[in-house]
Amino acid sequence: MSNETSATTTRRGQAPRGERIADWADGRLGIYSLAKSNMRKIFPDHWSFMLGEVALYSFIIIILTGVYLTLFFHPSMAEVTYHGSYVPMQGIRMTQAFESTLNISFDVRGGLLIRQIHHWAALVFLAAMMVHMMRVFFTGAFRKPREVNWLFGFLLLVLGMFTGFTGYSLPDDLLSGTGVRFIEGVILAMPLVGSYLQFFIFGGEFPGHDIIPRFFTVHVLLLPGIMLGLLVAHLILVFYHKHTQFPGAGKTNNNVVGMPLLPVYMAKAGGFFFLVFGVISVIAAVASINPVWAIGPYRPDQVSTGAQPDWYMGFAEGLVRVMPGWEWNFWGHTLNFGVLIPILIFPLVLVAIAVYPFIESWVKGDKREHHILDRPRNVPTRTGFGVAWLIAYFVMLIGGGNDLWATHFHLSINSITWFVRIAFFVGPVLGFIATKRICLGLQRRDKDKVLHGRESGIIKRLPHGEFIEVHEPLDQEQLHVLTQHEQPAPLELGPEVDENGVERKLSRSQKLRAKLSKAYYGEDNVIPKATAEEYKEITSGHGHH
């Protein structure tokens, strides 16, 4: 045997190099104890939990592509004459921001694909966050101890909206410039401070020379930094509180049934990341978005037809478009209610969904921790409110594109505007009522399935000639899922007088809380679930086929 040893061969009695490095890191970072406590953490397996992963992976894609684009983009409003490779634009005066966007699209290797991936990933990121937030809302995953994490997710959504707005404003094309002009009008509509804010933000009369560099700093540094911090805090709280899970066999409020983080979940998550990246890349390769060369550079005296913001800002656009142009002139000053009222309604609609968990907790008076998710049908008031909120949001999306609805479907733009105005108030109410009735109907269906079993589709004729459908009894897991939810009784104010005959003084908040509690858990809002006694009685008799 040769006495020569390679550099990779360990000496006798000495640990392998990788183990020595791990020991060195553990002595300074404590990675062994950290890995032992977290690497085998259990995560439940349900398709809806992937919605949050889509948002996370889209954010990573945005960061990666954004770093690449930053290397070639010049955030300057200095005017130049274009002499690049895109012939139709040659000789046209534009800002350096627009010129560098054209250069990224036509001269930088892979630049146009990276631009498209970046933009599409931003749209998918916000859509995934919206759907993920609705999954959390409808299943009650925001309940104690996750209220703070709900607020972190809400802030991520709002910051993502403004990050997207500053991002698609950077190329300084005609479409994005129209959007910036829209924001300038919103700022000027603010009483007393509007004109001062406008000068401060734009550095002078619109469009000024500072807005693109300032948007660039906000887009690549400030907002992403805050979002990254919130995202890390969001994930830490997910680890700390353990994951929620849907009701099922072996699942309790004190455990989590699923797969360990390593190796199963990490392997699936890694594959899912590349799947998301691949799908977004395919979309970016085949579906053009924001072709700035077809729109042209921004000019204050031009507005392109069909100018629309990205979908997540369409709600604010719709509020302004359908609002009547009301003004109030007094003492030489003008209040533009046509813009002021919409910019007040927009944050109120967002805040309504953000503070809802705290309102529900106050109404219920429930201080317990909840790790088992609700089925939306079992909480009809919450589900109805969520549907009403979504209807209000999407009705205003229609308002934000009223011109496109008019041109594509040959409709009157005034008719569409009036429809949106009416639907914004009527639609959520009708949606709330219809959703509650559907939820109550599903509760009745669940109760019937528990007591009588599932319809099998098999028709049987009895000796006396009657035809019946054979019902299959549910197994124990299915019975548990349909009956495990709680149905608390509504809060009662009690007698109007105390034991001494003295009239009790009740605060307005107590009366309001009792009314809201009745709206949640009163007789007209909950179908009593099947009891064990009812089940035994009907299954032991002749009523169960």
N, C-alpha and C positions, 0 to 999 in steps of 0.2 A: 504494500500500500504506500502511495506517495506521501511524503511528509508535507507537501505543499498544500496550503489551505487557501480557499478563495476569500475575498473580502466579505462575502455574505455569510460565511460560516461562523457560527458563534463559538467562542472559546469555551473549554470545559468548565462547567460550574457557573457560567455567566448567562443571564437571561437574554432572550432575543432582543434585537435593537428596538423593535416596535413596542415591546413590553416595557423596556427601559424608558422610552420616551413617554409612554402612558403613565409610568410611575412618577416621572419627573413632573408631568402636568398635574397629576393628582396631588402631589405634595404642595402645589401652589394654588390650584384651582378647585380641588375637591371633586374631581369629575367622577370618581368611582361612586361616591354616595349619591351624587346627582343622577348618574345613569341608573343606579339600582332603584331609585325611587320613581323615576319617570319613564325609563325606556320600556317597561312592561305595563305601562298604563293602558287601561282598556278603553276602546272606542266602540260604540254601537255601530251596527251595519244597517243603514237605511239610506235609500236613494236621495231623500230630501236633504241629508246632511252634506251632500256633495255641492249644494248651491253655495255654501260658504267657501268651499274649496275653489270653486270656479272664480269667485271674487278674489280670493288670495292669489291664485295663479295668474289671473289677469293683471293684478297689481304688479306682480314680479315682472311680467312681460312688458308692462308700461315702463318700469324703471330701466330694464335692460335696453329697450329700444330708444328710450328717451336719452340715455347716456350717449348712444351713438349719434343721435340727431344733434345733440348739443355741440358736438365737435365741429359741425359744419354750418350751424345757424349763426347769423349775425343779427342780434337784436338792436338794430339801429333804424331810426326814421330818417336818416340822411338820404337825400334824393340822388339817384344815379341814373344813367341811361343804360338800358340793357343791351348787351352784345353777346349773349350766350348762345347755346346751341339750339334753343327753341326759336325757330325762325319767325313765326307769327308775332312774337313779342319784341323782336329786335327793333331798337330805336325808340322804344317807349320808356318814358320816365317813370320811375318807381322807387320805392324805398329799398334800402339794403336788406331789410327783413324779407321783402317779397322776392328780391333778386336771389338771396341765398336759398329761399324755399324752392325756386325754380332750379337752381343749381343742384340742390339735393335730389330733386325729382328727375333731372335729365343728365347730370354729369357725375354725380357720386355713385360709385358702384353699389348697387343694391339699395340706393337711397329711397327710391319711390316705394319699393316693397316695405322697407322699414317704416317709412311714413305711414303707409296704409295699415301695417300691423299695429303701430302705435295708436292710431285713431280708432281702429276697430276694437282693440283691446280696451280702450277707454270706454267705449259704448257697452261692451260686454261686462266690464267691471261694474259700471253703475247699474246695468240691468240685473246682474247677479246679486248685487247688494240689495236692490229693491225687492227682488223675489225672496231672497234669504231673510230679509227683515219681515216680510209678510208671513213666511213660514214660522218664524219665531213668534210673531204676533198671534196668528190664528191658533197655534198650539199652546200658548201660554208659557213659552220658554223664558219669558222676561220676568217671571215671578221670583220672589226671594229664593236664593241670594243673588240673582243676576240682574237686578235693576240697573246697577252701574254699568255693567257690560252692555245692556241695551242702549244706554246713553252713548257709550263709546261707539257702538255700531251706527247710531243715528248721526253722530257727529262725523263719522267717516263718510256717510252718504252725502251730507250737506257739503263737507269740504271737497268731496269728489266732484260735486256739481260745479263748484266754483273753480276747482283746478281744471276741469274740462273746459269751462268757459274761457279762462285765461289762456289755455292751450290752443284752442281753435281761433283765438284772436291774434296769435303771434304772427302768422304769415302776412298780415296786413293786406289781404285781398279784399275785394269789394263786398263779399258776403260777411266776413268777420268784421270789417270796418262798419258795416251797417249795424251789426250787433253791438259794437262799442258805442256807436252813436245812440243806440237805444238805451244803453246804460247811462250815458251822459244825460239823456232826457229824464231818466229816473232820478238821478242825483239832483238835477235842477228843480225837480218837483218837490223836493224836501223844503218845508217852510224854514225861513230864517237862515239856515246853514247851507242850503243847496248850492248857491253860487260860490261860496267860499270853498266848499268841498270840491267843486268842479275845478276851480283854479288850482287847488292843492294837488289833486290827483293827476290832472292832465298837464300841469305846469304852464297854464295859460289858456288862451282860447282854443276850442276844439279845432283840429285834433292835437295840437301842440307837438312837442318833440320828445316827450318823456314817457308816454303811455306804454309803448312797446317794450323799452328797456325795463320799466317797472313791472309790467306783466310777466316778463321773462324771469325776473328775480323771484316774483311771487310763485310762478309756475314751477320752476325747477328747484327752488330752495326752500321757501317758507312753507307753502302748503304741503308738499311731499314730506318734509321733515316732520311736521305736526302729524300728518297721517301715518307715517311710519311709527312714530311713538305711540299713537293710539292703537295701531294694529298690533304692536308688540304687547301692549297692556291688555288688549282684547284677548289675545291668545294665551297670555299668562293666566288670566282669569278663567278661561275655558279649562286649562289644566288644573287650576286650583279648585274650582268648584265641581269638577268632574262633569262629564257630558250628560245632557238630558237624553231620555230614551222614551220611545212609545210603549204603551202598556202591552204586556205579553207574558208568556210563560217564564217564570223565574225572575221577572223584573220587579224590583221593589224600589222604595225611596232610598234604600241604604246600599244599593249595589249598582253595578253597571254590567250588562251582559253584552259581550261583543268580542272584538279581536284585540290582541296586544299591539302596542305602537310598533315595537320591533319583534319579529321582522315583517309580520303580515301587513299591518296598516301602512308602514312606510313604503313597502314594495308597491302596494296598490296606489298610494298617493303619488309616488314617483311616476308610475305609468300614467296616471290620470293627468298629471302636469303636462307631460309631453303630448297627451291626447288633446288637451285644451290648447296648447301652443300650436299643434298641427292644424286643428280646426280653424283657429283664428288666422293662421298663415294662409290656409286655403281660401278663406273668405277674402282676405286682403289681396290675394293674387288674382281673383276672378271678379271681384266687385269693387269698382272704383268708388272712392269717397273723397270729397273735398278736392276736386280737380282745379286747383287755383289758376292754372294756365288758361282754362276755359272761362274763368270768371273775370280775371284781370285785376290789376292793382286798385286799391281803394282811392276813390275820389269823392270828396264831400258833396259834389253836385250830382252824383249818380246813385241810384238804388236799383239792384237787380230784381226782376220779377220772380216771385216765388221764394224770396229770401226767408229761410227757416233756420232756427237754431237746432242744435242736436236735441233729441227727444226729451232729455231730462230737464231742459230749460224751457220746453214748450208750454208747460203749465203757466209760468210767469208771462210768457208772450201772449198766451190766450187770454189771461186776465186783463191785460192792457188792451188787446184788440177788441174785446166785446164790451168793455166798459164805456158808457156814454161819455162824450167829451164835456163833462160838467166843469165849469169854472166859477170862481167867486172872486169878484173884484171889490176891494175896499182899501181906502186910504192910499191909493196908488200902487197897491200890491195885488198880485193874482195868486190864488190857490187853485192849482190844476188838479181837481179831484179825479179826472180821467186817468191820471197816472198815480196820484198819491194813494187812493183807496186800494188799487190792485197791489201796490208794493207793501201795503199793510196787511192785506189778506194773505198774500203768499207765505210770509213767515208764520202767520197764525195757523194756517192749514198744516204746515210742517210740525209746528210745536204741538198741535192737537194730538198727533200720533205719538210724539215723543213723551208726553206727560201722561198718556193713558194708563200705563202700568201703575203709576202712583195713585191715580184716581181709583182704579179697580181695587188696589190693595186697601185703600181707605174705606171704600164701600163695603168690602168683605170683612174688614177687621181681622184678616188672617195674617198671623206673624210666623207661620211655619215655613220651613224650607220645602221646595217642590222640585223634584227631579224626574217625575213621571209626567209626560206631556198630556195635554188635554186633546180629546178629539173635538174638532171645531163644532160639530153638531151638538155637543153636550154643553156648550156655552153660547147659546144663540144670540145673546145681546152683544157680546164681544165680537162674534163673527159678523153680525149685522153692521156694527160700527165700522169694522175693517172694510167690508164691501162698500159701504157708503163712502168712506174716504177714498177708496180706489176709483169709484165712479166719478166723484168730484174731480179727481186728478185727471182722469182720462177724458172727461168732458171738456176740460180746459185745453187738453192737447188738441182736440178737434178745433177749438177756438183759435189756437195758435197756428193752425194750418187752414184757416177758413178760405183763403184764396185758392189753395190747391184743391180743396174739396169742391169749390165752385167751378174751377176750370176743368177738372178731371171728370166730374159727374154732371156738368152742365146745369148747375144749380145757381140760384140767386145768392150772392154773398150776404145780402141783407137777411134773407131767410135763415141762412146758416147761423148768422150772428144772433138773431133772435132765438133760434132753437137752443144755442149754447147758453144764452142768458137764462132761459127758463129751465133748461135741464140742469144747470148748476145748482139750483135750489130744489127742484122737484125730483131729479134723478136720485140723489142720495137718500131721500126720504122713502121713495118707492123701493129702492134697493135694500134699505134696512128692513122694511116691512116684509118684502118677499123673501129675504134671506132668513129671517126669523121663522117664517112659516115653513120654509123648506127644512130648516134645522129641526123644528118640532115634528114635522112629518117623518124625518129620518129617525128621530127618537122613538116615535110610535112604531116604526118599522123594526127597530132594534128590539123593542119590548116584545113585539109579536114573534120575532125570531127566537128569542129566549124561551118564551112560553110554548110555542108551537113547532119550533124547528124551522129548517130551511125548506123551501119549496123544491121538490125534486123534479117536477115535470112529469112524473109518472101518475097516470090516472087509473084509479081502481074502482071497480063496480062492486057494491055491497050486495048481500043476498036479497035485500028487499028492493033492489033496482037503483039505489042512489049512487051517483058517481062522485067520488072524492079524489082530491090530489094527495098523494102520499108525501108526508113531511119527514125529512131526515133530522134526527136530533143533533144538536151541536155538541162538539167535544168540549172538554173542560177548559181548554185554552180560549176557544171562541166565546164561551160563556163568561170567562173572566174579563176578556176585552170589552164585552158589551155591558158589563155590570160593575166594573171596578171603580167608576167615577163617583165622586161625591156629589150630593145634592143638598147643600146647606139650606136651612130655613131662613127666610128673610128676617132682618132685624126688626124687633118690635119696640115701640116707644114706651109701652107699658101703660098703666092707668094714668089718667089725667090728674089725679090727686094722690097724695101719699097716704100712709097709714093714719096720719093725724087729720086727714080731711083737708089739708092745705094744697092748693093748686101747685102742681110742679111747673117749674120754669124750664122750658126747653129752648135751647138755642136754635137759631136758624140752620146751623150746620148739622145738628142732630136730626132735625126734621128732613133736611135735604138728604142726609145719609139714609134715613129710613125709607124715603121714597125711591131713591136709586136702588137700594137693596131689594125692594119689592119688585122693581122693574127687572132685576136680575133673576130673582129666585121666587117670584110670586107664582100663583097658580096658572096664570096665562103665559108664563115664560118657561116652564119646565114640565115635561111629561114624567111623572113618577116612574122610576125604573122598576123592573120586575123584582119582587122580593123572593127570598128562598121559600117562604111558605106558599106563595102563588105557584112557584115552579113545581114544588112537590105535589101540590093539590092537582094541578092540571096534568102532570106526567103520570100520576098514579091512577087517574080516572080514565074516562073514555074520551076526553077532549083532545088527546094527543094521538095523531094518526102516524 
